[in-house]
Amino acid sequence: MKALVLRELGGPEKLAIEDMPMPEPAAGQVRVRVHTAALNRRDVWITVGAYPRIQFPAIAGSDGAGVVDAVGQGVDRALVGREVVIYPALEWGDDPRCGGANFRVLGMPDQGTFAEYICVPADSVVDKPAHLSWEEAAAMPLAGLTAWRATVTHGEVSAGQKVLVTGIGGGCATFALAWARAHGAEVYVTSSSADKLAQARALGAAGGFNYRDADWVKQLRAAAGSIDLVVDSAGGDGMHDVLDTLGNGGRYVFFGATQGNATKGLNMAKLFFRQVRIQGTTMGRPQEFRDMLACVNDQKLRPVVDHVYPFSEAVAAHKRMQESEQMGKLVLRLV
């Protein structure tokens, strides 16, 4: 089979499409012929060494959709021919609060979806929503699930609430906007790009603010009042401004720290007097994945796909991700 392989660090330029052995499904597994796969920031971090315990050769990729073409011992053969979306991780464990010791995301050290075939546990595949294209289906898993757990599980979003999603443009942020709106919330966004703010409004955001403006918090408060839920992935010193948007009982849920750690401490009195909750999160459980796809089916939601590349142009896709140019998800077409 053809696979996108990384054998040394050095950025996306070190990726190459190679012939690799065809995987065979073990007991309890299915093999999926991958039609489409999508990129996540993690995939670029691996190429530059900004990810722990990298092993070579690495076949990355956590997002994939395709057709089951073989099953292992103990798996119902009726699954063969089924169009599916792949749960983007392995072995969450029994604790709903956090993944267990063996929890890991697909794509290094385990083979990922940047290959023509992949074997995964039979309970890791869910029927592809019929209204989605193959490209849209592959865009869902990792970013969609991360945003679902942040917005729905931990964020407890509900109708009538006001939500702030920071750094609109990336896959997780666009999903957070979608999930919050699907639950009846009024959503505001931030970005340093006027174009991305305009695109977010077209997707249903009630307003957008340039976080480089010194008074953006005042602008937001004038437009929306206080915020009930913040979904953030930046961290850094900007989190202090973000926390200032929250009203009484507000929730700050974060799943990343692209700006690193804050260099100054939190205003503790302000936080406890307002009874603000701060919650870290990452990824999500298989049940949350199924719940997310059920919502997609029920409301006929579609993800934001920035660009679709043929598999032969996978390096170009990684470079676009590296430069943070995208609005939504970047997808590879293998079939």
N, C-alpha and C positions, 0 to 999 in steps of 0.2 A: 504494500500500500504506500501511497505518497503521504508524507508528513512534513510539517515545518519544524525543523530541528535546530536547536542551539547547542553548540559544542564548546563554546568559550565565550567569555564576557567581552563586551565591546560595543554594545548598542544593537539596534535593529539590523545594522549592516551585517552582523554575524549570523543572522538567521538564513537558513537555506532549506529548500525543499529536497528531500531525500527519499529513497526507497527504504522502507522499514518492514520488518516482519509483520505479517497479518496476525492480529491478536485473535485468540480463540476464547470464547466465553467459558469460564469456570462454572462449577455448580452454583446455582442461584443467580447467575448473571445473564444478561442479554448483550448481544453485539448490535451496535447501531451503525448503519451506513450514514455518515454525517453529510447532510446536504448544505448546511450553513453553520458558521461559527462566528462569534462576536468577540471583539477585543475588550479588555478591561485594563485599567492603569497597571494592575499587577503584572500583566504580561510584558509591558515595557520595563518595569522595575527589575524584572528577572534578567533582562538582557544587559542591564548596566550594573548588576550586582547589588542592587538596593533591596534585596529580599533575603531573608534568612535561609541558611542550609540549602543553598542551590546545589543541585546534583546534575551531572552531565552524563549522557546526552539528555537534554530536556525537550519535551514536547509539551508546550504550554497550551493554554486555552481552557476556560472554565464554562463557556457558554456554547451550547450546541443544540441543533435540532436535526432530526433525520428519521430514517425508517429502520425498524428492527428487522435484521436479516438472519439472525441465528440466536438460539437460546442454549444455555447450559443445562446440565442435569437438574431435574426438579422444577424446571420452569415451564409453564404452560406454553405449548407450541402455538397456541392461538395468537400469541403476541407477534409472531412473525408477520411482517407486512404492516404493522401498526405505525402510524405517523406520530412521533413523540417529541417532547421537549425533555432535556436532561437536567435533573437536579444537579447543581454545580459543585457538589461537595461529597464527602464520604464520612461516615461514622460520626454523626453528631453526638450520639450517646443518649443517655436516659434523662438528663437534667435539662428541662426546658429553659432554664435561666442562662445556660452557657454551654458551648460545645465542649465535649469531653477531651481526654488526653489524646485520643487517636483522631480527633476531628481534623480534617484537612480539606483544602479546596482542590478541585480537579486541576491538573496541569502543573506538574512538578511538585513533589517527586513522582506522583502517579501520572501516567500518560494523560494528556489533555485532549481537547476537542480539535486542535489544529492538525487533524489527520483525517484520512478518508474513512477510517473505522475506529470505534472505541468500544470497549467492554465495560459495563457498569452493572451494579446490582439491579435486579429486575424491578425492585421497588423505587429505583431512582428515575424511572421514566414515567412521564405523565402525558396523556393524549394531547397532541397539538391542538390549540383552539382553531376550529375550522375557519374562522373569519380572518385569521392571520396568514400572511405570506410566510414562506420559509425564512426570509430575511427578518421579518418582524418577530417570528417565533424565537429565533436564535438570539435576538436582542434582549430577551426577557430575563434569563436566569439570575446571574450574579448581581447585577446592578438592581434589577427589579426586586429581588428578594432582600437585599441589603436595605433598600429604601422602604420596603414593606415592613420589615421588622422595626426600623427606626420610626416610621410614621404611624403605623397601625398598632403594632404590638406594644412597643415602649411609649410611643407618642400619644397613644389613645386618642387619635384624631376623631372628631365627630362633627356632625352638622352644626353650622353656625359659628364654629371656632375660627380664629384667625391664625394662620400658619406662615412662618417665614422660612423659606428655603434659600440658603446661601450658595453662592457660586453656581448659578444656573448655567447649564451648558453641558456639563458632564452627564454620563448616563444615569448615575444614582440621583442626581438632583432633578433631572427631568422626570424620573419615575416618582420621586417624592411629590413633585407638583401634581402629577397625574393621580397618585393614590389619595392625596389630600382632597383634591377636587371631587374624586369619585365618592368620597365620604361626606360631601356637602360642605367642606371648609372653604373659607375665603383665603386665597394664597397670594403672598407677596414674595418677591425674589430680589436677590442682589447679584451684581456682576460688575466688572470694570468695563464691559463691552456694551456699548449702546445697541449694537445689532442683536446681541443675545437677549438683552432686556426686551427689545421689540418682539423677538421671536417668542419669548416667554409669554408676553401679553397675548400674542396670537394663539397660544396654546391654552389660554384661559386664566393667566395670572391677573390678579386685580390691580397690581402695580409693581414697578421695578425701580430699584435704586442703585446708583453707582457707589460702591463702598469706598471709593477713593475720595468722594466728597466728604469734607470734614463734618458736615452737618447732616449726613444721610439719616442718622437715627431720628433727628428732629423732623426731617421730611417724612419719614415713615410714620412717626407718631401723629403728625398733623393729618396724614391721609387715613390712617387705620386705627389710631388709638394704640392700645397695648396688644401684644402678641400672646397667644396661648401656648404655641408650640414653635420651637425653632428646630430645624433639621440642618445640621452643620457638618462640614467635612474639612474645614480649613484650620480651626484652632488658632494658634498664634496670639499675638496681642489683640487682634481684631475681635477675639471672642468677648472681650470686655464690652465693646460696643454692642455686640449681638445680645449679650445678657441684659443690657440696658433696655432692650426692646420688650422684654417680658413683663407681663403684669402679675398680679397676685396669683399664686398657684401655677405659674407657668412651668413648662418643661423645656429643657435644653438637651436634645439628644444628638450625639455626635458619633460618626462612624469613620472618621479620618482626621488627620492633622497635617494637611499639605503645607501649612505655614509653620509647622513645628510647635513647640511648647511656648506658652506665654512667658514673657520675661518678668512679669510682675504678678503679685498674688491677687487672689480674688477679693472683691469687696464683700466680705463675709456677712456683715450686718445687713446690707441691702438684700442679700440672698435669703437669709433666714427670716427677716421680717416679711419678705414677700412670699416666703415658703416655696421658693423655686427648687425644682428638682433637676439634677444633672445626671444624665444617664449615658454611659458608653454602650456601644453596640457594634456588632459585626455579623455579616451573613445572616443565616436563619435556618430554622428547622425544616425537615421535609414536610411536616404538616402545614407550616406557613407557606411553603412553596405551592402546595396544593390549594390552599386558601386563596393565594394571590391569583393563580390561574383560574380559579372559580369566579373571582371578581372580574377578571378580564373577559371570561366567557359571558357572564351575566350582563355586563355593561357594554360589551363589544368594544373594549378599549384597545388602542393601538399604541405601541411604543414609538418614540421619536428615533428614526434612523437617519443618521447624518449622511452616510455614504456607504455604498456596497462595492467591494473590490473582488475581482476574480482571485482565486487562491494564488495564482502566479504573481500577484502584486501585493502579497502579504507584508513585505518589507515596507512598502509605501504606506500601507495602513498603519503600521506601527509608528512610522515617523510622524504621521498626522496626529496620532494619539500623544506622542512625545511632545509635540508642539502645542498641545491643548487647543487646537483649532476647531474641534468638533462641537456641534450642537446636537446632543443625543449620541446614539451608538454607531460604532464602526463595525461593519459586518463583512465576513469573507464568504464567498460563494464557492463551494467545492464541487457541486453537481450542476 
